[in-house]
């Protein structure tokens, strides 16, 4: 839901004569949530593991 002070997008739909609200979520927040879920599910790797798998010298 929306809270006081949240940024929102407004979209007017003239056919339905409605204004729709959608929260304006930062793409960085979405990426952070995804990264946290990946870590919690054991699918995160360290930079060293990634480099080793891709034959990259650090």
mmCIF file as gemmi writes it, N, C-alpha and C atoms, coordinates in Angstrom:
data_model
loop_
_atom_site.group_PDB
_atom_site.id
_atom_site.type_symbol
_atom_site.label_atom_id
_atom_site.label_alt_id
_atom_site.label_comp_id
_atom_site.label_asym_id
_atom_site.label_entity_id
_atom_site.label_seq_id
_atom_site.pdbx_PDB_ins_code
_atom_site.Cartn_x
_atom_site.Cartn_y
_atom_site.Cartn_z
_atom_site.occupancy
_atom_site.B_iso_or_equiv
_atom_site.pdbx_formal_charge
_atom_site.auth_seq_id
_atom_site.auth_asym_id
_atom_site.pdbx_PDB_model_num
ATOM 1 N N . UNK Axp A 1 ? 0.801 -1.185 0 1 0 ? 1 A 1
ATOM 2 C CA . UNK Axp A 1 ? 0 0 0 1 0 ? 1 A 1
ATOM 3 C C . UNK Axp A 1 ? 0.847 1.253 0 1 0 ? 1 A 1
ATOM 4 N N . UNK Axp A 2 ? 0.187 2.336 -0.1 1 0 ? 2 A 1
ATOM 5 C CA . UNK Axp A 2 ? 0.865 3.628 -0.109 1 0 ? 2 A 1
ATOM 6 C C . UNK Axp A 2 ? 0.809 4.256 1.27 1 0 ? 2 A 1
ATOM 7 N N . UNK Axp A 3 ? 1.876 4.976 1.583 1 0 ? 3 A 1
ATOM 8 C CA . UNK Axp A 3 ? 1.966 5.68 2.861 1 0 ? 3 A 1
ATOM 9 C C . UNK Axp A 3 ? 2.108 7.176 2.576 1 0 ? 3 A 1
ATOM 10 N N . UNK Axp A 4 ? 1.834 7.984 3.559 1 0 ? 4 A 1
ATOM 11 C CA . UNK Axp A 4 ? 2.015 9.421 3.424 1 0 ? 4 A 1
ATOM 12 C C . UNK Axp A 4 ? 3.463 9.711 3.047 1 0 ? 4 A 1
ATOM 13 N N . UNK Axp A 5 ? 3.654 10.533 2.014 1 0 ? 5 A 1
ATOM 14 C CA . UNK Axp A 5 ? 4.997 10.906 1.585 1 0 ? 5 A 1
ATOM 15 C C . UNK Axp A 5 ? 5.577 10.029 0.497 1 0 ? 5 A 1
ATOM 16 N N . UNK Axp A 6 ? 4.919 8.91 0.16 1 0 ? 6 A 1
ATOM 17 C CA . UNK Axp A 6 ? 5.408 8.037 -0.911 1 0 ? 6 A 1
ATOM 18 C C . UNK Axp A 6 ? 5.296 8.744 -2.257 1 0 ? 6 A 1
ATOM 19 N N . UNK Axp A 7 ? 6.29 8.502 -3.118 1 0 ? 7 A 1
ATOM 20 C CA . UNK Axp A 7 ? 6.225 9.012 -4.492 1 0 ? 7 A 1
ATOM 21 C C . UNK Axp A 7 ? 5.369 8.051 -5.31 1 0 ? 7 A 1
ATOM 22 N N . UNK Axp A 8 ? 4.541 8.613 -6.188 1 0 ? 8 A 1
ATOM 23 C CA . UNK Axp A 8 ? 3.644 7.774 -6.986 1 0 ? 8 A 1
ATOM 24 C C . UNK Axp A 8 ? 3.632 8.221 -8.442 1 0 ? 8 A 1
ATOM 25 N N . UNK Axp A 9 ? 3.235 7.298 -9.3 1 0 ? 9 A 1
ATOM 26 C CA . UNK Axp A 9 ? 2.942 7.613 -10.692 1 0 ? 9 A 1
ATOM 27 C C . UNK Axp A 9 ? 1.428 7.68 -10.825 1 0 ? 9 A 1
ATOM 28 N N . UNK Axp A 10 ? 0.958 8.63 -11.621 1 0 ? 10 A 1
ATOM 29 C CA . UNK Axp A 10 ? -0.47 8.755 -11.896 1 0 ? 10 A 1
ATOM 30 C C . UNK Axp A 10 ? -0.711 8.413 -13.356 1 0 ? 10 A 1
ATOM 31 N N . UNK Axp A 11 ? -1.779 7.684 -13.615 1 0 ? 11 A 1
ATOM 32 C CA . UNK Axp A 11 ? -2.154 7.381 -14.994 1 0 ? 11 A 1
ATOM 33 C C . UNK Axp A 11 ? -3.654 7.595 -15.124 1 0 ? 11 A 1
ATOM 34 N N . UNK Axp A 12 ? -4.008 8.496 -16.031 1 0 ? 12 A 1
ATOM 35 C CA . UNK Axp A 12 ? -5.423 8.752 -16.274 1 0 ? 12 A 1
ATOM 36 C C . UNK Axp A 12 ? -5.892 7.855 -17.4 1 0 ? 12 A 1
ATOM 37 N N . UNK Axp A 13 ? -6.993 7.162 -17.171 1 0 ? 13 A 1
ATOM 38 C CA . UNK Axp A 13 ? -7.597 6.295 -18.178 1 0 ? 13 A 1
ATOM 39 C C . UNK Axp A 13 ? -8.936 6.905 -18.581 1 0 ? 13 A 1
ATOM 40 N N . UNK Axp A 14 ? -8.932 7.656 -19.703 1 0 ? 14 A 1
ATOM 41 C CA . UNK Axp A 14 ? -10.138 8.403 -20.088 1 0 ? 14 A 1
ATOM 42 C C . UNK Axp A 14 ? -11.344 7.527 -20.384 1 0 ? 14 A 1
ATOM 43 N N . UNK Axp A 15 ? -11.113 6.327 -20.937 1 0 ? 15 A 1
ATOM 44 C CA . UNK Axp A 15 ? -12.254 5.456 -21.257 1 0 ? 15 A 1
ATOM 45 C C . UNK Axp A 15 ? -13.028 5.07 -19.993 1 0 ? 15 A 1
ATOM 46 N N . UNK Axp A 16 ? -12.292 4.859 -18.922 1 0 ? 16 A 1
ATOM 47 C CA . UNK Axp A 16 ? -12.92 4.447 -17.659 1 0 ? 16 A 1
ATOM 48 C C . UNK Axp A 16 ? -13.124 5.626 -16.713 1 0 ? 16 A 1
ATOM 49 N N . UNK Axp A 17 ? -12.624 6.795 -17.129 1 0 ? 17 A 1
ATOM 50 C CA . UNK Axp A 17 ? -12.681 7.991 -16.291 1 0 ? 17 A 1
ATOM 51 C C . UNK Axp A 17 ? -12.119 7.709 -14.902 1 0 ? 17 A 1
ATOM 52 N N . UNK Axp A 18 ? -10.929 7.108 -14.898 1 0 ? 18 A 1
ATOM 53 C CA . UNK Axp A 18 ? -10.269 6.756 -13.641 1 0 ? 18 A 1
ATOM 54 C C . UNK Axp A 18 ? -8.833 7.264 -13.635 1 0 ? 18 A 1
ATOM 55 N N . UNK Axp A 19 ? -8.367 7.569 -12.445 1 0 ? 19 A 1
ATOM 56 C CA . UNK Axp A 19 ? -6.953 7.872 -12.235 1 0 ? 19 A 1
ATOM 57 C C . UNK Axp A 19 ? -6.385 6.711 -11.434 1 0 ? 19 A 1
ATOM 58 N N . UNK Axp A 20 ? -5.321 6.121 -11.951 1 0 ? 20 A 1
ATOM 59 C CA . UNK Axp A 20 ? -4.682 5 -11.261 1 0 ? 20 A 1
ATOM 60 C C . UNK Axp A 20 ? -3.38 5.473 -10.638 1 0 ? 20 A 1
ATOM 61 N N . UNK Axp A 21 ? -3.118 4.994 -9.435 1 0 ? 21 A 1
ATOM 62 C CA . UNK Axp A 21 ? -1.883 5.314 -8.716 1 0 ? 21 A 1
ATOM 63 C C . UNK Axp A 21 ? -1.02 4.068 -8.64 1 0 ? 21 A 1
ATOM 64 N N . UNK Axp A 22 ? 0.276 4.262 -8.827 1 0 ? 22 A 1
ATOM 65 C CA . UNK Axp A 22 ? 1.228 3.165 -8.662 1 0 ? 22 A 1
ATOM 66 C C . UNK Axp A 22 ? 2.433 3.719 -7.918 1 0 ? 22 A 1
ATOM 67 N N . UNK Axp A 23 ? 2.947 2.973 -6.949 1 0 ? 23 A 1
ATOM 68 C CA . UNK Axp A 23 ? 4.115 3.469 -6.218 1 0 ? 23 A 1
ATOM 69 C C . UNK Axp A 23 ? 5.322 3.605 -7.146 1 0 ? 23 A 1
ATOM 70 N N . UNK Axp A 24 ? 6.08 4.669 -6.954 1 0 ? 24 A 1
ATOM 71 C CA . UNK Axp A 24 ? 7.311 4.88 -7.72 1 0 ? 24 A 1
ATOM 72 C C . UNK Axp A 24 ? 8.445 4.225 -6.938 1 0 ? 24 A 1
ATOM 73 N N . UNK Axp A 25 ? 8.814 3.03 -7.34 1 0 ? 25 A 1
ATOM 74 C CA . UNK Axp A 25 ? 9.843 2.265 -6.635 1 0 ? 25 A 1
ATOM 75 C C . UNK Axp A 25 ? 11.176 2.462 -7.345 1 0 ? 25 A 1
ATOM 76 N N . UNK Axp A 26 ? 12.204 2.713 -6.565 1 0 ? 26 A 1
ATOM 77 C CA . UNK Axp A 26 ? 13.546 2.886 -7.123 1 0 ? 26 A 1
ATOM 78 C C . UNK Axp A 26 ? 14.037 1.567 -7.707 1 0 ? 26 A 1
ATOM 79 N N . UNK Axp A 27 ? 14.616 1.584 -8.9 1 0 ? 27 A 1
ATOM 80 C CA . UNK Axp A 27 ? 15.156 0.346 -9.471 1 0 ? 27 A 1
ATOM 81 C C . UNK Axp A 27 ? 16.265 -0.241 -8.606 1 0 ? 27 A 1
ATOM 82 N N . UNK Axp A 28 ? 16.959 0.607 -7.847 1 0 ? 28 A 1
ATOM 83 C CA . UNK Axp A 28 ? 18.003 0.1 -6.961 1 0 ? 28 A 1
ATOM 84 C C . UNK Axp A 28 ? 17.399 -0.706 -5.813 1 0 ? 28 A 1
ATOM 85 N N . UNK Axp A 29 ? 16.229 -0.284 -5.329 1 0 ? 29 A 1
ATOM 86 C CA . UNK Axp A 29 ? 15.542 -1.044 -4.284 1 0 ? 29 A 1
ATOM 87 C C . UNK Axp A 29 ? 15.138 -2.418 -4.804 1 0 ? 29 A 1
ATOM 88 N N . UNK Axp A 30 ? 14.679 -2.475 -6.046 1 0 ? 30 A 1
ATOM 89 C CA . UNK Axp A 30 ? 14.278 -3.751 -6.647 1 0 ? 30 A 1
ATOM 90 C C . UNK Axp A 30 ? 15.488 -4.667 -6.782 1 0 ? 30 A 1
ATOM 91 N N . UNK Axp A 31 ? 16.617 -4.117 -7.254 1 0 ? 31 A 1
ATOM 92 C CA . UNK Axp A 31 ? 17.841 -4.916 -7.379 1 0 ? 31 A 1
ATOM 93 C C . UNK Axp A 31 ? 18.324 -5.409 -6.021 1 0 ? 31 A 1
ATOM 94 N N . UNK Axp A 32 ? 18.255 -4.55 -5.007 1 0 ? 32 A 1
ATOM 95 C CA . UNK Axp A 32 ? 18.69 -4.942 -3.667 1 0 ? 32 A 1
ATOM 96 C C . UNK Axp A 32 ? 17.813 -6.067 -3.125 1 0 ? 32 A 1
ATOM 97 N N . UNK Axp A 33 ? 16.504 -5.974 -3.303 1 0 ? 33 A 1
ATOM 98 C CA . UNK Axp A 33 ? 15.602 -7.038 -2.847 1 0 ? 33 A 1
ATOM 99 C C . UNK Axp A 33 ? 15.931 -8.355 -3.54 1 0 ? 33 A 1
ATOM 100 N N . UNK Axp A 34 ? 16.2 -8.297 -4.841 1 0 ? 34 A 1
ATOM 101 C CA . UNK Axp A 34 ? 16.545 -9.504 -5.597 1 0 ? 34 A 1
ATOM 102 C C . UNK Axp A 34 ? 17.851 -10.103 -5.075 1 0 ? 34 A 1
ATOM 103 N N . UNK Axp A 35 ? 18.852 -9.257 -4.836 1 0 ? 35 A 1
ATOM 104 C CA . UNK Axp A 35 ? 20.145 -9.738 -4.344 1 0 ? 35 A 1
ATOM 105 C C . UNK Axp A 35 ? 20.005 -10.382 -2.968 1 0 ? 35 A 1
ATOM 106 N N . UNK Axp A 36 ? 19.205 -9.797 -2.114 1 0 ? 36 A 1
ATOM 107 C CA . UNK Axp A 36 ? 18.996 -10.364 -0.773 1 0 ? 36 A 1
ATOM 108 C C . UNK Axp A 36 ? 18.329 -11.729 -0.876 1 0 ? 36 A 1
ATOM 109 N N . UNK Axp A 37 ? 17.325 -11.856 -1.736 1 0 ? 37 A 1
ATOM 110 C CA . UNK Axp A 37 ? 16.654 -13.154 -1.922 1 0 ? 37 A 1
ATOM 111 C C . UNK Axp A 37 ? 17.616 -14.194 -2.474 1 0 ? 37 A 1
ATOM 112 N N . UNK Axp A 38 ? 18.457 -13.801 -3.44 1 0 ? 38 A 1
ATOM 113 C CA . UNK Axp A 38 ? 19.449 -14.723 -4.001 1 0 ? 38 A 1
ATOM 114 C C . UNK Axp A 38 ? 20.387 -15.212 -2.9 1 0 ? 38 A 1
ATOM 115 N N . UNK Axp A 39 ? 20.828 -14.297 -2.051 1 0 ? 39 A 1
ATOM 116 C CA . UNK Axp A 39 ? 21.726 -14.66 -0.947 1 0 ? 39 A 1
ATOM 117 C C . UNK Axp A 39 ? 21.028 -15.6 0.033 1 0 ? 39 A 1
ATOM 118 N N . UNK Axp A 40 ? 19.803 -15.28 0.404 1 0 ? 40 A 1
ATOM 119 C CA . UNK Axp A 40 ? 19.058 -16.109 1.358 1 0 ? 40 A 1
ATOM 120 C C . UNK Axp A 40 ? 18.804 -17.506 0.812 1 0 ? 40 A 1
ATOM 121 N N . UNK Axp A 41 ? 18.675 -17.635 -0.51 1 0 ? 41 A 1
ATOM 122 C CA . UNK Axp A 41 ? 18.428 -18.938 -1.131 1 0 ? 41 A 1
ATOM 123 C C . UNK Axp A 41 ? 19.709 -19.661 -1.516 1 0 ? 41 A 1
ATOM 124 N N . UNK Axp A 42 ? 20.858 -19.112 -1.104 1 0 ? 42 A 1
ATOM 125 C CA . UNK Axp A 42 ? 22.132 -19.777 -1.344 1 0 ? 42 A 1
ATOM 126 C C . UNK Axp A 42 ? 22.632 -19.686 -2.775 1 0 ? 42 A 1
ATOM 127 N N . UNK Axp A 43 ? 22.133 -18.738 -3.537 1 0 ? 43 A 1
ATOM 128 C CA . UNK Axp A 43 ? 22.542 -18.627 -4.938 1 0 ? 43 A 1
ATOM 129 C C . UNK Axp A 43 ? 23.522 -17.483 -5.175 1 0 ? 43 A 1
ATOM 130 N N . UNK Axp A 44 ? 23.966 -16.834 -4.103 1 0 ? 44 A 1
ATOM 131 C CA . UNK Axp A 44 ? 24.93 -15.743 -4.245 1 0 ? 44 A 1
ATOM 132 C C . UNK Axp A 44 ? 26.345 -16.313 -4.245 1 0 ? 44 A 1
ATOM 133 N N . UNK Axp A 45 ? 27.228 -15.637 -4.973 1 0 ? 45 A 1
ATOM 134 C CA . UNK Axp A 45 ? 28.628 -16.055 -5.018 1 0 ? 45 A 1
ATOM 135 C C . UNK Axp A 45 ? 29.511 -14.865 -4.675 1 0 ? 45 A 1
ATOM 136 N N . UNK Axp A 46 ? 30.697 -15.155 -4.176 1 0 ? 46 A 1
ATOM 137 C CA . UNK Axp A 46 ? 31.651 -14.083 -3.923 1 0 ? 46 A 1
ATOM 138 C C . UNK Axp A 46 ? 32.28 -13.676 -5.245 1 0 ? 46 A 1
ATOM 139 N N . UNK Axp A 47 ? 32.924 -12.515 -5.247 1 0 ? 47 A 1
ATOM 140 C CA . UNK Axp A 47 ? 33.604 -12.063 -6.46 1 0 ? 47 A 1
ATOM 141 C C . UNK Axp A 47 ? 34.721 -13.034 -6.836 1 0 ? 47 A 1
ATOM 142 N N . UNK Axp A 48 ? 35.349 -13.628 -5.813 1 0 ? 48 A 1
ATOM 143 C CA . UNK Axp A 48 ? 36.414 -14.599 -6.077 1 0 ? 48 A 1
ATOM 144 C C . UNK Axp A 48 ? 35.871 -15.841 -6.78 1 0 ? 48 A 1
ATOM 145 N N . UNK Axp A 49 ? 34.715 -16.322 -6.339 1 0 ? 49 A 1
ATOM 146 C CA . UNK Axp A 49 ? 34.097 -17.487 -6.986 1 0 ? 49 A 1
ATOM 147 C C . UNK Axp A 49 ? 33.715 -17.164 -8.431 1 0 ? 49 A 1
ATOM 148 N N . UNK Axp A 50 ? 33.142 -16.003 -8.639 1 0 ? 50 A 1
ATOM 149 C CA . UNK Axp A 50 ? 32.753 -15.592 -9.989 1 0 ? 50 A 1
ATOM 150 C C . UNK Axp A 50 ? 33.979 -15.512 -10.892 1 0 ? 50 A 1
ATOM 151 N N . UNK Axp A 51 ? 35.053 -14.893 -10.391 1 0 ? 51 A 1
ATOM 152 C CA . UNK Axp A 51 ? 36.281 -14.755 -11.179 1 0 ? 51 A 1
ATOM 153 C C . UNK Axp A 51 ? 36.857 -16.123 -11.525 1 0 ? 51 A 1
ATOM 154 N N . UNK Axp A 52 ? 36.892 -17.02 -10.567 1 0 ? 52 A 1
ATOM 155 C CA . UNK Axp A 52 ? 37.416 -18.37 -10.8 1 0 ? 52 A 1
ATOM 156 C C . UNK Axp A 52 ? 36.587 -19.083 -11.873 1 0 ? 52 A 1
ATOM 157 N N . UNK Axp A 53 ? 35.27 -18.997 -11.791 1 0 ? 53 A 1
ATOM 158 C CA . UNK Axp A 53 ? 34.385 -19.66 -12.757 1 0 ? 53 A 1
ATOM 159 C C . UNK Axp A 53 ? 34.543 -19.099 -14.171 1 0 ? 53 A 1
ATOM 160 N N . UNK Axp A 54 ? 34.944 -17.846 -14.28 1 0 ? 54 A 1
ATOM 161 C CA . UNK Axp A 54 ? 35.069 -17.201 -15.588 1 0 ? 54 A 1
ATOM 162 C C . UNK Axp A 54 ? 36.527 -16.975 -15.992 1 0 ? 54 A 1
ATOM 163 N N . UNK Axp A 55 ? 37.43 -17.638 -15.271 1 0 ? 55 A 1
ATOM 164 C CA . UNK Axp A 55 ? 38.859 -17.573 -15.587 1 0 ? 55 A 1
ATOM 165 C C . UNK Axp A 55 ? 39.363 -16.124 -15.634 1 0 ? 55 A 1
ATOM 166 N N . UNK Axp A 56 ? 38.993 -15.366 -14.608 1 0 ? 56 A 1
ATOM 167 C CA . UNK Axp A 56 ? 39.395 -13.962 -14.505 1 0 ? 56 A 1
ATOM 168 C C . UNK Axp A 56 ? 40.403 -13.84 -13.373 1 0 ? 56 A 1
ATOM 169 N N . UNK Axp A 57 ? 41.52 -13.182 -13.657 1 0 ? 57 A 1
ATOM 170 C CA . UNK Axp A 57 ? 42.543 -12.941 -12.633 1 0 ? 57 A 1
ATOM 171 C C . UNK Axp A 57 ? 42.172 -11.693 -11.835 1 0 ? 57 A 1
ATOM 172 N N . UNK Axp A 58 ? 42.18 -11.819 -10.528 1 0 ? 58 A 1
ATOM 173 C CA . UNK Axp A 58 ? 41.914 -10.643 -9.68 1 0 ? 58 A 1
ATOM 174 C C . UNK Axp A 58 ? 43.208 -10.087 -9.138 1 0 ? 58 A 1
